Amino acid sequence: MSSLTTRTTGMRGIDWLTLIGCLWILCNVAFAHEGHAPSAPEPQPAPPAISSGGGTRDAQTWFTDTVLTDQNGREVRFYSDALKDKVVMLNVIFTHCTDACPLITRKLREVREAMGSELASQVTFISISSDPLNDTPAVLKAFAEKQGVDGPNWLFLTGDKASVDLVLGRLGQFLPSPEQHSTQLIAGDVASKRWSKIRPDAPPAAIAQRMQLLTQPLAGR
């Protein structure tokens, strides 16, 4: 009897160890899913140009007029064509991502729908590929169409790796591999230098409200 009790106690101990091990694995999988990679380094801090309240640097100099290419194969100067005098919503994606990127793209589609057509026409959505070697304009076009967001006010940008890395670096988003990019959204009124970072799990209506505030001119501007 004593032997049986000892064996049963030992088995229960093993069961608890197994359960703890499984929970530990599940927790790590959950964190990996949220950030694309479990050991991803922290993104670089936001540069002065996208800090709340603006910064002292000239925006064009900071963001650069690096030439990228949109989903329709058109060349886009990053500051002059994509950002200047616009209210923008920026995020980073890569098309072979199967979790966060399509989910966030669909969330932004819901944000645009929550805005209504008049407000949505005043906001430019800009999704920059963190995997330019694979995300050609045609691949980005197919991704945009699949997500139902291919339109005049939504740019999907790619280019040669050096150019994309430069732009992402200026946004505080440059990381060693595509999977390690931040999923935070960056919203900005470029002319007024009003910028903020938004969690992608915020409700679409709340994000839409934030974008509405950015479209309203500052007093005395």
N, C-alpha and C positions, 0 to 999 in steps of 0.2 A: 504493500500500500504506500509506504514511504517512497519507494522507488517510483511508483506511478505518479505520486504527487510531485516529486522532484522533476520528473520528465514533463508533466503537464505545465508546471511553473516555467520550466525552461522553454517549452514551446510557446507559451504566452509571451515570454520575453522576446523570443525571436519574432513573433507576430507583431509586437509593438515596434521592434526595430525595423521590420519590413514596412509597416505603416508609416513610420517617421521618414524612412528613406523615400517612399513614394511621394509623400507630401512635399519633401524637399525638392524632388525632381519636378513636381508639378509647379511649385512656386517659381523655380528657375525657368521653366518653359514659359510661364505667364509673363515674366519680366522680359524674356528674350523676344516674345511676340510683340510686346508693346514698343520696344525700342529697336527692333530688327536684329540686334545682336546683344548677347548678354554682357559682353565686356567692352561695349562701345565707350570710347572716351567722351568726355563732356564737350559739347560744341563750344567754339570760341565765343567770348563775350560779344554782345552786340556792339558794333562800332558807334562812335559818336553820332554819325549821321542818322542812325535809326533808334537812338535813345529818345525816350519821351521828352518832348519839348524842343527837339532839334539838336543841332550841334554847331560847332564853329567851322567845320570844313565845308568847302564848296561841294554841293551834292554831286555835280557832274564829275568832279575830280575824284570824289570818294567812290561813287558807284561805278565809274568808268563808262565810256561809250563803247565798250567791247561789243563786237559784232557777233550775234548769235543767229540761229535760224529757227523759225517757228514751224509748226506742224504742216504748214502749207508750202514750205520750202523758201519762204521769203526771209531776206536778211533783216534783222532787227537790231538797231543800236540800243544797248541796254538802257542807258539813261534817256537819251533824246527821244527814242521811239516808244519805249515800254513804260517809263516812269514819269517823265517830265510833265508837271502840272496835272497829274492824275491822282485819283484815289485808287489805291491798289490793294489787292489781297494776294500775298505771295506764299507759295509753299514749295516744297521739294519732293519729287517723286522719282521712282524708276519703274518702268512698265512691267518687268517680270516679277515685281513684288506681288504676292498673293494675299496679303492681309491689310496692313495699314494704308498703303497708298490708294488702292481702289476704294477702301472705306472712307478715307478722308476726302477723296475726289467726289464721292457721292454725297458726303456731308456738305461740301461746298456747293454742290448742285442744289441741295435743299436750302442752303443759305440764300442762294441767288433767287430761288423760287419764293422764299419768305420775304425778300425785299420788294417784290412786285416789279413789273417791267420798267417803270419810270426810274426808280432808284437803281435797279440793276444796270441800267444803261449808263449810269454815272460811275460805275466801278469796273476796273479792269482786273481780271483774275490772271495771275501769272504763275504757271507751274513749271519749275525748272528741273530738268533731269539731272540726277546725280550719277547717271550711268551713260554719258554721251557716246561711249564706244559702241554701245548696243542700241541706244535709243535714237535712231535716225528720225528725220522728219516723218517718213512714212509710218514708222512704228508708233510714233507719238500721235499721228493722225488716227490710226486704227484704235489706239487706246482711248483717245478723246471721243471718238464716235461710239465706242462700246459703252462708255460711261454716260453718254448723252449730253456731253458738254462742249462739243465742237461748235464754236460760234465766234462772231467778230470780237466779242469782249472777253475772250479767254485765250491766252497765249500759252502754248506748250513749247518751251525753248530748249534747244540743244545746240551743239557746236563742237569744235575740236576741244579735246580734253583741257588743254591749257587755258582756253578762253572760259570754259565753264567753271573750272577750278578758281579762276580769278574772281568771277562774279559771285560764286558761292562763298568764297573767302571774305569778300566785302560785306556779305550778309551775315557773317558769323556762322556759316553753314558748311564750310569745307571740312571734310573728314576723309580718312584714308580709303574707305570703300563705300560703294553705293548704299549698302545696308545700314550704315552707321549714321545716316543723316538724321537730323532732328525732325520730329513730326509737328513741331510748333508752327502755328500760322503767324505770318507777319502782316499786319494791316497798317496802311499809311496814307496820309494826305501829304503827298510829296511837296507841294508848293508851300505848305505851312510847316513842314518838318514835324508833323505830328505822327508818331509811330507807336505801335504797341504790339506785344506778342500775345497770342490767344491760344489757349489750349484747344486741341482739336476735338475734345469730348464735350466742349461747351454746347448748349442747345443751339440749333440753327437760328431760332428767333433772337437769342441773345447776341449772336455774332452779327446777324442782320442789323440789329439795333446799333451795335458799335459802328458798323459801316455807315449807317445813316448819320450818326454823329460826325463822322469824318467828312461827309459830303457837305456839311453845313459850314459856311464861311466863318472865320473868326471875327469877332467884333473889332472894327477898326482896320481890317485887312484891306 
